[in-house]
Amino acid sequence: MANHRRDELLIAITRCSHLDDARVNPSHPCTAIVGVQEGDTAKFQVPEPWSGHIECAPILFVGSNPSISEDEVFPTSSWSEAKTKDFFQRRFDKDGCWAKRMPFNGVKYWTSARKRATELLERTAVEGRYFALTEVVHCKSKREQGVKDALPACIQRWFDKVLSQSAARVIVLFGAHARDACTKHWNIDGGRSVHFDVAIGGRSRAVVILPHPGAFVPKTLDACTSAEERRRLRAILREGQKCPLRGSLRRWLIWGLLVAGIWSPFGLSLYRG
């Protein structure tokens, strides 16, 4: 049931009804950002709901909006729902087809997120599983074009719904747009780098505010947080899932062993007494 709700939300964002309105209404707040992509609507790169296994990743990075590139393989309006869901959920999976078509190491924003996640976890962070990515504005543009206008409508329509699907114990905000929008939405102080016990999406979470990966300032956890804050953040992550998705696999293995034990001749005899 939870997966069904998550999949429905993913598709709803990629098929946002505001798109059609923004194309014909010059006063619509999303007109500028939707207008970045001109031409055939069938080739329109859809709004990006999130990337990675948001339902189990212990860290969630929140940015301004996804950057657009005409050269990348990315879902368009013509893609099927099944293909679109597979892309965003399994975009970074090493055993999937998408990671081979868009190398993770070729995108600075992604590699910066992995570095920060690795610092938090104190072990190599696996993209898509140990951390997922989302944005406050889901439509794609270059150099954050149209983000300021679209932000209030996008936050109101989608943000809480996306966060309700996230299992993240730590949320990291990248850059000024994400910082300003989220701290206002959650009523927390944007001047502090770390907040604990923030009620977000029905869960208590820690929030870390960091510079945008493209900013020419120190961006590491050591540079932006105190030793005590890092200790607490790491303790929070240790209390959660130690390896995302392994918990599910472990439950299936235990269930399989129980079933095998009950239905084997030996197990059946024990069951009968």
MOBEL-V134284 format. One record per helix or strand. SS is the DSSP state (helix for helix, strand for strand). FROM is the first residue (numbers start at 0). TO is the last residue. If there is no record, write none. Layout:
ss:SS from:FROM to:TO
ss:SS from:FROM to:TO
This chain:
ss:helix from:1 to:13
ss:helix from:17 to:23
ss:helix from:30 to:33
ss:helix from:40 to:42
ss:strand from:44 to:44
ss:strand from:50 to:50
ss:strand from:58 to:62
ss:strand from:66 to:66
ss:strand from:75 to:75
ss:helix from:80 to:89
ss:helix from:97 to:100
ss:helix from:103 to:105
ss:helix from:107 to:120
ss:strand from:126 to:126
ss:strand from:130 to:134
ss:strand from:140 to:140
ss:helix from:146 to:163
ss:strand from:169 to:173
ss:helix from:174 to:185
ss:strand from:193 to:199
ss:strand from:202 to:209
ss:helix from:220 to:223
ss:helix from:226 to:238
ss:helix from:245 to:262
ss:helix from:264 to:271
